[in-house]
Amino acid sequence: MSIAFSKYHGLGNDFILIDNRHSAELILTPEQAIKWCDRNFGVGADGVIFLLTESNGEHRMRIFNSDGSEPEMCGNGIRCLAKFMQDLNIPTTDNKYKIQTGAGLIVPQMDVDGQVTVDMGKPFLTANEIPTTLGESDRKVVNVPLEVGDKTWNVTTVSMGNPHCMTFVDDVDTIALAEIGVLFENHAVFPKRTNTEFVEVVNRSYVKMRVWERGAGATLACGTGACATVVAGVLNDLCDRICTVNLPGGDLKIHWSAESDHILMTGPATLVFTGLAENEL
């Protein structure tokens, strides 16, 4: 059976988008998604995103990472999903889509300049919300020492509906991401594993970030990670609430509102190509 798909990327963080609205069941299994994401034998992507419609008419996003695991949410992915919905001519309300995710309701707005601004909601800050066993369950984990590999790192944890662990470094380009990222991801203090961001503060309104994503490895961008990075920077008094996060794939604009506590993320979503693929990939 041939399955129609579209491939999009958000700053190089790339996804296979599938219109799954005709069925409550996902078209692909996690095992099939792994094959589709394979860059040598499949379509190639960091994940597969499914657009579903629930019985009440609301839209839902589900995603499989390239290793077949299912994260709660994906910041770059939801921008790509919003652009996919626009390309499918799904009507908006005030240029906004309401999308249910594993992290709750997320609302992307289609901007006139082609960018997508997403209300990512409020960050979760206590240890039990991350979740992590670092520190007391009802307290924030800010600049806490953690032994990973043969080194002690000072880390700050934030959840954007999915877990993130940030550490601030002098030069992100010197980090051996593939070696250390997997150790952070699978560290015993993170019972659901974690995304890991290494952050270099250039100035209070501009930081450089490199990411090791839970279930996907090193990627060119991570939207939830960029949001979590700015929150961690504010908690450590290293950056402002309006901040540009530079990733290998480009820049994301992040605004953590002091009034609403919500985080707005602005960035691009780009269609790469459309096609048909065999389910047996």
Contacts in CASP RR format, 6 or more apart in sequence:
PFRMAT RR
TARGET T0000
AUTHOR 0000-0000-0000
METHOD contacts of the structure
MODEL  1
MSIAFSKYHGLGNDFILIDNRHSAELILTPEQAIKWCDRNFGVGADGVIF
LLTESNGEHRMRIFNSDGSEPEMCGNGIRCLAKFMQDLNIPTTDNKYKIQ
TGAGLIVPQMDVDGQVTVDMGKPFLTANEIPTTLGESDRKVVNVPLEVGD
KTWNVTTVSMGNPHCMTFVDDVDTIALAEIGVLFENHAVFPKRTNTEFVE
VVNRSYVKMRVWERGAGATLACGTGACATVVAGVLNDLCDRICTVNLPGG
DLKIHWSAESDHILMTGPATLVFTGLAENEL
1 278 0 8 1.000
1 279 0 8 1.000
2 276 0 8 1.000
2 277 0 8 1.000
2 278 0 8 1.000
2 279 0 8 1.000
3 18 0 8 1.000
3 27 0 8 1.000
3 28 0 8 1.000
3 276 0 8 1.000
3 277 0 8 1.000
3 278 0 8 1.000
3 279 0 8 1.000
4 18 0 8 1.000
4 19 0 8 1.000
4 274 0 8 1.000
4 275 0 8 1.000
4 276 0 8 1.000
5 16 0 8 1.000
5 17 0 8 1.000
5 18 0 8 1.000
5 43 0 8 1.000
5 274 0 8 1.000
5 275 0 8 1.000
5 276 0 8 1.000
5 277 0 8 1.000
6 16 0 8 1.000
6 17 0 8 1.000
6 84 0 8 1.000
6 87 0 8 1.000
6 271 0 8 1.000
6 273 0 8 1.000
6 274 0 8 1.000
6 275 0 8 1.000
7 14 0 8 1.000
7 15 0 8 1.000
7 16 0 8 1.000
7 17 0 8 1.000
7 43 0 8 1.000
7 44 0 8 1.000
7 45 0 8 1.000
7 271 0 8 1.000
7 272 0 8 1.000
7 273 0 8 1.000
7 274 0 8 1.000
8 14 0 8 1.000
8 15 0 8 1.000
8 17 0 8 1.000
8 77 0 8 1.000
8 80 0 8 1.000
8 83 0 8 1.000
8 84 0 8 1.000
8 269 0 8 1.000
8 270 0 8 1.000
8 271 0 8 1.000
8 272 0 8 1.000
9 15 0 8 1.000
9 76 0 8 1.000
9 80 0 8 1.000
9 269 0 8 1.000
9 270 0 8 1.000
9 272 0 8 1.000
10 76 0 8 1.000
10 77 0 8 1.000
10 79 0 8 1.000
10 80 0 8 1.000
10 221 0 8 1.000
10 267 0 8 1.000
10 268 0 8 1.000
10 269 0 8 1.000
10 270 0 8 1.000
11 76 0 8 1.000
11 220 0 8 1.000
11 221 0 8 1.000
11 247 0 8 1.000
11 249 0 8 1.000
11 250 0 8 1.000
11 251 0 8 1.000
11 252 0 8 1.000
11 267 0 8 1.000
11 268 0 8 1.000
12 76 0 8 1.000
12 219 0 8 1.000
12 220 0 8 1.000
12 221 0 8 1.000
12 249 0 8 1.000
13 46 0 8 1.000
13 76 0 8 1.000
13 77 0 8 1.000
13 219 0 8 1.000
13 220 0 8 1.000
13 221 0 8 1.000
13 222 0 8 1.000
13 223 0 8 1.000
13 249 0 8 1.000
14 44 0 8 1.000
14 45 0 8 1.000
14 46 0 8 1.000
14 47 0 8 1.000
14 272 0 8 1.000
15 45 0 8 1.000
15 46 0 8 1.000
15 47 0 8 1.000
15 48 0 8 1.000
15 49 0 8 1.000
15 63 0 8 1.000
15 74 0 8 1.000
15 76 0 8 1.000
15 77 0 8 1.000
15 80 0 8 1.000
16 36 0 8 1.000
16 37 0 8 1.000
16 43 0 8 1.000
16 44 0 8 1.000
16 45 0 8 1.000
16 47 0 8 1.000
16 48 0 8 1.000
16 49 0 8 1.000
17 49 0 8 1.000
17 51 0 8 1.000
17 80 0 8 1.000
17 81 0 8 1.000
17 84 0 8 1.000
18 27 0 8 1.000
18 28 0 8 1.000
18 48 0 8 1.000
18 49 0 8 1.000
18 50 0 8 1.000
18 51 0 8 1.000
19 51 0 8 1.000
19 84 0 8 1.000
19 88 0 8 1.000
20 26 0 8 1.000
20 27 0 8 1.000
20 50 0 8 1.000
20 51 0 8 1.000
20 52 0 8 1.000
20 62 0 8 1.000
21 51 0 8 1.000
21 52 0 8 1.000
21 53 0 8 1.000
24 52 0 8 1.000
26 50 0 8 1.000
26 52 0 8 1.000
26 62 0 8 1.000
27 50 0 8 1.000
27 279 0 8 1.000
28 36 0 8 1.000
28 48 0 8 1.000
28 50 0 8 1.000
28 64 0 8 1.000
28 279 0 8 1.000
30 64 0 8 1.000
30 68 0 8 1.000
30 69 0 8 1.000
30 70 0 8 1.000
31 68 0 8 1.000
32 279 0 8 1.000
32 281 0 8 1.000
33 47 0 8 1.000
33 48 0 8 1.000
33 64 0 8 1.000
33 66 0 8 1.000
33 68 0 8 1.000
34 64 0 8 1.000
34 66 0 8 1.000
34 67 0 8 1.000
34 68 0 8 1.000
35 41 0 8 1.000
35 42 0 8 1.000
35 281 0 8 1.000
36 42 0 8 1.000
36 43 0 8 1.000
36 44 0 8 1.000
36 45 0 8 1.000
36 48 0 8 1.000
36 277 0 8 1.000
36 281 0 8 1.000
37 43 0 8 1.000
37 44 0 8 1.000
37 45 0 8 1.000
37 46 0 8 1.000
37 47 0 8 1.000
37 48 0 8 1.000
37 64 0 8 1.000
37 65 0 8 1.000
37 66 0 8 1.000
38 44 0 8 1.000
38 66 0 8 1.000
38 281 0 8 1.000
39 45 0 8 1.000
41 281 0 8 1.000
42 277 0 8 1.000
42 281 0 8 1.000
43 277 0 8 1.000
43 281 0 8 1.000
45 66 0 8 1.000
46 65 0 8 1.000
46 66 0 8 1.000
46 213 0 8 1.000
46 216 0 8 1.000
46 219 0 8 1.000
47 63 0 8 1.000
47 64 0 8 1.000
47 65 0 8 1.000
47 66 0 8 1.000
47 216 0 8 1.000
48 63 0 8 1.000
48 64 0 8 1.000
49 61 0 8 1.000
49 62 0 8 1.000
49 63 0 8 1.000
49 74 0 8 1.000
49 77 0 8 1.000
49 80 0 8 1.000
49 81 0 8 1.000
49 84 0 8 1.000
50 61 0 8 1.000
50 62 0 8 1.000
50 63 0 8 1.000
51 59 0 8 1.000
51 60 0 8 1.000
51 61 0 8 1.000
51 81 0 8 1.000
51 84 0 8 1.000
51 85 0 8 1.000
51 88 0 8 1.000
52 59 0 8 1.000
52 60 0 8 1.000
52 61 0 8 1.000
52 62 0 8 1.000
53 59 0 8 1.000
53 60 0 8 1.000
54 60 0 8 1.000
54 100 0 8 1.000
58 98 0 8 1.000
58 100 0 8 1.000
59 85 0 8 1.000
59 90 0 8 1.000
59 97 0 8 1.000
59 98 0 8 1.000
59 99 0 8 1.000
59 100 0 8 1.000
60 99 0 8 1.000
60 100 0 8 1.000
60 101 0 8 1.000
61 73 0 8 1.000
61 77 0 8 1.000
61 78 0 8 1.000
61 81 0 8 1.000
61 99 0 8 1.000
61 100 0 8 1.000
61 101 0 8 1.000
61 106 0 8 1.000
62 70 0 8 1.000
63 70 0 8 1.000
63 71 0 8 1.000
63 73 0 8 1.000
63 74 0 8 1.000
63 77 0 8 1.000
64 70 0 8 1.000
65 71 0 8 1.000
65 213 0 8 1.000
65 214 0 8 1.000
65 215 0 8 1.000
65 216 0 8 1.000
66 215 0 8 1.000
66 216 0 8 1.000
67 215 0 8 1.000
67 216 0 8 1.000
68 215 0 8 1.000
69 214 0 8 1.000
69 215 0 8 1.000
71 162 0 8 1.000
71 214 0 8 1.000
71 215 0 8 1.000
72 101 0 8 1.000
72 102 0 8 1.000
72 103 0 8 1.000
72 161 0 8 1.000
72 162 0 8 1.000
73 101 0 8 1.000
73 102 0 8 1.000
73 103 0 8 1.000
73 104 0 8 1.000
73 106 0 8 1.000
73 160 0 8 1.000
73 161 0 8 1.000
73 162 0 8 1.000
73 224 0 8 1.000
74 162 0 8 1.000
74 223 0 8 1.000
74 224 0 8 1.000
75 118 0 8 1.000
75 120 0 8 1.000
75 160 0 8 1.000
75 222 0 8 1.000
75 223 0 8 1.000
75 224 0 8 1.000
75 227 0 8 1.000
75 265 0 8 1.000
76 221 0 8 1.000
76 222 0 8 1.000
76 223 0 8 1.000
76 269 0 8 1.000
77 269 0 8 1.000
78 99 0 8 1.000
78 101 0 8 1.000
78 106 0 8 1.000
78 108 0 8 1.000
78 118 0 8 1.000
79 108 0 8 1.000
79 116 0 8 1.000
79 118 0 8 1.000
79 265 0 8 1.000
79 267 0 8 1.000
79 268 0 8 1.000
79 269 0 8 1.000
80 269 0 8 1.000
81 99 0 8 1.000
81 108 0 8 1.000
82 97 0 8 1.000
82 99 0 8 1.000
82 108 0 8 1.000
82 110 0 8 1.000
82 116 0 8 1.000
82 118 0 8 1.000
82 269 0 8 1.000
83 110 0 8 1.000
83 116 0 8 1.000
83 269 0 8 1.000
83 270 0 8 1.000
83 271 0 8 1.000
84 271 0 8 1.000
85 97 0 8 1.000
86 92 0 8 1.000
86 110 0 8 1.000
87 271 0 8 1.000
90 97 0 8 1.000
92 110 0 8 1.000
94 109 0 8 1.000
95 109 0 8 1.000
95 110 0 8 1.000
95 111 0 8 1.000
96 107 0 8 1.000
96 108 0 8 1.000
96 109 0 8 1.000
96 110 0 8 1.000
97 107 0 8 1.000
97 108 0 8 1.000
97 110 0 8 1.000
98 105 0 8 1.000
98 107 0 8 1.000
99 105 0 8 1.000
99 106 0 8 1.000
99 107 0 8 1.000
99 108 0 8 1.000
100 106 0 8 1.000
102 161 0 8 1.000
103 160 0 8 1.000
103 161 0 8 1.000
103 162 0 8 1.000
104 161 0 8 1.000
106 118 0 8 1.000
106 119 0 8 1.000
106 120 0 8 1.000
106 121 0 8 1.000
107 118 0 8 1.000
107 119 0 8 1.000
108 116 0 8 1.000
108 117 0 8 1.000
108 118 0 8 1.000
108 119 0 8 1.000
109 116 0 8 1.000
109 117 0 8 1.000
109 118 0 8 1.000
109 119 0 8 1.000
110 116 0 8 1.000
111 117 0 8 1.000
111 266 0 8 1.000
114 268 0 8 1.000
115 266 0 8 1.000
115 267 0 8 1.000
115 268 0 8 1.000
116 266 0 8 1.000
116 267 0 8 1.000
116 268 0 8 1.000
116 269 0 8 1.000
117 264 0 8 1.000
117 265 0 8 1.000
117 266 0 8 1.000
117 267 0 8 1.000
118 264 0 8 1.000
118 265 0 8 1.000
118 266 0 8 1.000
119 262 0 8 1.000
119 263 0 8 1.000
119 264 0 8 1.000
120 160 0 8 1.000
120 224 0 8 1.000
120 227 0 8 1.000
120 262 0 8 1.000
120 263 0 8 1.000
120 264 0 8 1.000
120 265 0 8 1.000
121 261 0 8 1.000
121 262 0 8 1.000
121 263 0 8 1.000
122 261 0 8 1.000
122 262 0 8 1.000
122 263 0 8 1.000
123 158 0 8 1.000
123 159 0 8 1.000
123 160 0 8 1.000
123 227 0 8 1.000
123 228 0 8 1.000
123 231 0 8 1.000
123 256 0 8 1.000
123 261 0 8 1.000
123 263 0 8 1.000
124 130 0 8 1.000
124 158 0 8 1.000
124 159 0 8 1.000
124 160 0 8 1.000
124 161 0 8 1.000
125 140 0 8 1.000
125 158 0 8 1.000
125 159 0 8 1.000
125 231 0 8 1.000
125 235 0 8 1.000
126 137 0 8 1.000
126 138 0 8 1.000
126 139 0 8 1.000
126 140 0 8 1.000
127 133 0 8 1.000
127 134 0 8 1.000
127 135 0 8 1.000
127 136 0 8 1.000
127 137 0 8 1.000
127 138 0 8 1.000
127 139 0 8 1.000
127 140 0 8 1.000
127 141 0 8 1.000
127 157 0 8 1.000
128 137 0 8 1.000
128 138 0 8 1.000
129 159 0 8 1.000
130 141 0 8 1.000
130 157 0 8 1.000
130 158 0 8 1.000
130 159 0 8 1.000
130 163 0 8 1.000
130 164 0 8 1.000
130 190 0 8 1.000
130 194 0 8 1.000
131 159 0 8 1.000
131 163 0 8 1.000
131 190 0 8 1.000
131 191 0 8 1.000
131 192 0 8 1.000
132 141 0 8 1.000
132 157 0 8 1.000
132 163 0 8 1.000
132 165 0 8 1.000
132 189 0 8 1.000
132 190 0 8 1.000
132 191 0 8 1.000
132 194 0 8 1.000
133 188 0 8 1.000
133 189 0 8 1.000
133 191 0 8 1.000
134 141 0 8 1.000
134 144 0 8 1.000
134 146 0 8 1.000
134 155 0 8 1.000
134 157 0 8 1.000
134 189 0 8 1.000
135 141 0 8 1.000
135 144 0 8 1.000
140 235 0 8 1.000
141 155 0 8 1.000
141 156 0 8 1.000
141 157 0 8 1.000
142 156 0 8 1.000
142 232 0 8 1.000
142 235 0 8 1.000
142 236 0 8 1.000
143 154 0 8 1.000
143 155 0 8 1.000
143 156 0 8 1.000
143 236 0 8 1.000
144 154 0 8 1.000
144 155 0 8 1.000
144 156 0 8 1.000
145 152 0 8 1.000
145 153 0 8 1.000
145 154 0 8 1.000
145 155 0 8 1.000
146 152 0 8 1.000
146 153 0 8 1.000
146 154 0 8 1.000
146 155 0 8 1.000
146 165 0 8 1.000
146 187 0 8 1.000
146 189 0 8 1.000
147 153 0 8 1.000
148 180 0 8 1.000
148 183 0 8 1.000
148 184 0 8 1.000
148 187 0 8 1.000
149 180 0 8 1.000
149 183 0 8 1.000
153 167 0 8 1.000
154 167 0 8 1.000
154 168 0 8 1.000
155 165 0 8 1.000
155 166 0 8 1.000
155 167 0 8 1.000
156 165 0 8 1.000
156 166 0 8 1.000
156 167 0 8 1.000
156 232 0 8 1.000
156 233 0 8 1.000
156 235 0 8 1.000
156 236 0 8 1.000
157 163 0 8 1.000
157 164 0 8 1.000
157 165 0 8 1.000
157 166 0 8 1.000
157 194 0 8 1.000
158 164 0 8 1.000
158 166 0 8 1.000
158 228 0 8 1.000
158 231 0 8 1.000
158 232 0 8 1.000
158 235 0 8 1.000
159 228 0 8 1.000
160 224 0 8 1.000
160 225 0 8 1.000
160 227 0 8 1.000
160 228 0 8 1.000
160 263 0 8 1.000
161 224 0 8 1.000
162 195 0 8 1.000
162 214 0 8 1.000
162 224 0 8 1.000
163 190 0 8 1.000
163 192 0 8 1.000
163 193 0 8 1.000
163 194 0 8 1.000
163 195 0 8 1.000
163 214 0 8 1.000
164 194 0 8 1.000
164 195 0 8 1.000
164 196 0 8 1.000
164 197 0 8 1.000
164 224 0 8 1.000
164 225 0 8 1.000
164 228 0 8 1.000
164 229 0 8 1.000
164 232 0 8 1.000
165 184 0 8 1.000
165 190 0 8 1.000
165 194 0 8 1.000
165 195 0 8 1.000
165 196 0 8 1.000
165 197 0 8 1.000
166 196 0 8 1.000
166 197 0 8 1.000
166 198 0 8 1.000
166 199 0 8 1.000
166 228 0 8 1.000
166 229 0 8 1.000
166 232 0 8 1.000
166 233 0 8 1.000
167 196 0 8 1.000
167 197 0 8 1.000
167 198 0 8 1.000
167 199 0 8 1.000
168 199 0 8 1.000
168 200 0 8 1.000
168 201 0 8 1.000
168 232 0 8 1.000
168 233 0 8 1.000
168 236 0 8 1.000
168 238 0 8 1.000
169 175 0 8 1.000
169 198 0 8 1.000
169 199 0 8 1.000
169 200 0 8 1.000
170 200 0 8 1.000
171 200 0 8 1.000
172 198 0 8 1.000
172 199 0 8 1.000
172 200 0 8 1.000
172 208 0 8 1.000
172 209 0 8 1.000
172 210 0 8 1.000
173 210 0 8 1.000
175 198 0 8 1.000
175 210 0 8 1.000
177 198 0 8 1.000
177 210 0 8 1.000
177 212 0 8 1.000
177 218 0 8 1.000
178 212 0 8 1.000
178 217 0 8 1.000
178 218 0 8 1.000
180 212 0 8 1.000
181 196 0 8 1.000
181 212 0 8 1.000
181 217 0 8 1.000
181 218 0 8 1.000
182 212 0 8 1.000
182 217 0 8 1.000
184 190 0 8 1.000
184 194 0 8 1.000
184 196 0 8 1.000
184 212 0 8 1.000
185 193 0 8 1.000
185 194 0 8 1.000
185 195 0 8 1.000
185 196 0 8 1.000
185 212 0 8 1.000
185 214 0 8 1.000
185 215 0 8 1.000
185 217 0 8 1.000
186 193 0 8 1.000
187 194 0 8 1.000
193 214 0 8 1.000
193 215 0 8 1.000
194 214 0 8 1.000
195 211 0 8 1.000
195 212 0 8 1.000
195 213 0 8 1.000
195 214 0 8 1.000
195 222 0 8 1.000
195 224 0 8 1.000
195 225 0 8 1.000
195 228 0 8 1.000
196 211 0 8 1.000
196 212 0 8 1.000
197 209 0 8 1.000
197 210 0 8 1.000
197 211 0 8 1.000
197 212 0 8 1.000
197 222 0 8 1.000
197 225 0 8 1.000
197 228 0 8 1.000
197 229 0 8 1.000
197 232 0 8 1.000
198 209 0 8 1.000
198 210 0 8 1.000
198 211 0 8 1.000
199 207 0 8 1.000
199 208 0 8 1.000
199 209 0 8 1.000
199 229 0 8 1.000
199 232 0 8 1.000
199 233 0 8 1.000
200 207 0 8 1.000
200 208 0 8 1.000
200 209 0 8 1.000
201 207 0 8 1.000
201 233 0 8 1.000
201 238 0 8 1.000
201 239 0 8 1.000
202 208 0 8 1.000
202 246 0 8 1.000
204 238 0 8 1.000
204 239 0 8 1.000
204 240 0 8 1.000
204 243 0 8 1.000
205 239 0 8 1.000
205 240 0 8 1.000
205 242 0 8 1.000
205 243 0 8 1.000
205 244 0 8 1.000
206 243 0 8 1.000
206 244 0 8 1.000
206 246 0 8 1.000
207 229 0 8 1.000
207 230 0 8 1.000
207 233 0 8 1.000
207 238 0 8 1.000
207 239 0 8 1.000
207 243 0 8 1.000
207 244 0 8 1.000
207 245 0 8 1.000
207 246 0 8 1.000
208 245 0 8 1.000
208 246 0 8 1.000
209 225 0 8 1.000
209 226 0 8 1.000
209 229 0 8 1.000
209 245 0 8 1.000
209 246 0 8 1.000
209 247 0 8 1.000
210 218 0 8 1.000
210 247 0 8 1.000
210 248 0 8 1.000
211 218 0 8 1.000
211 219 0 8 1.000
211 221 0 8 1.000
211 222 0 8 1.000
211 225 0 8 1.000
211 247 0 8 1.000
212 218 0 8 1.000
213 219 0 8 1.000
213 222 0 8 1.000
220 247 0 8 1.000
220 248 0 8 1.000
220 249 0 8 1.000
220 250 0 8 1.000
221 247 0 8 1.000
221 248 0 8 1.000
221 249 0 8 1.000
221 250 0 8 1.000
221 252 0 8 1.000
222 247 0 8 1.000
223 252 0 8 1.000
223 265 0 8 1.000
226 245 0 8 1.000
226 247 0 8 1.000
226 252 0 8 1.000
226 254 0 8 1.000
226 265 0 8 1.000
227 254 0 8 1.000
227 256 0 8 1.000
227 263 0 8 1.000
227 265 0 8 1.000
229 245 0 8 1.000
229 254 0 8 1.000
230 239 0 8 1.000
230 241 0 8 1.000
230 243 0 8 1.000
230 245 0 8 1.000
230 254 0 8 1.000
230 256 0 8 1.000
230 263 0 8 1.000
231 256 0 8 1.000
231 263 0 8 1.000
233 239 0 8 1.000
234 240 0 8 1.000
234 241 0 8 1.000
234 256 0 8 1.000
241 255 0 8 1.000
241 256 0 8 1.000
241 257 0 8 1.000
241 258 0 8 1.000
242 253 0 8 1.000
242 254 0 8 1.000
242 255 0 8 1.000
242 256 0 8 1.000
243 254 0 8 1.000
243 255 0 8 1.000
244 251 0 8 1.000
244 252 0 8 1.000
244 253 0 8 1.000
244 254 0 8 1.000
245 251 0 8 1.000
245 252 0 8 1.000
245 254 0 8 1.000
251 267 0 8 1.000
252 265 0 8 1.000
252 266 0 8 1.000
252 267 0 8 1.000
253 265 0 8 1.000
253 266 0 8 1.000
253 267 0 8 1.000
254 263 0 8 1.000
254 264 0 8 1.000
254 265 0 8 1.000
254 266 0 8 1.000
255 263 0 8 1.000
255 264 0 8 1.000
256 262 0 8 1.000
256 263 0 8 1.000
257 263 0 8 1.000
257 264 0 8 1.000
END
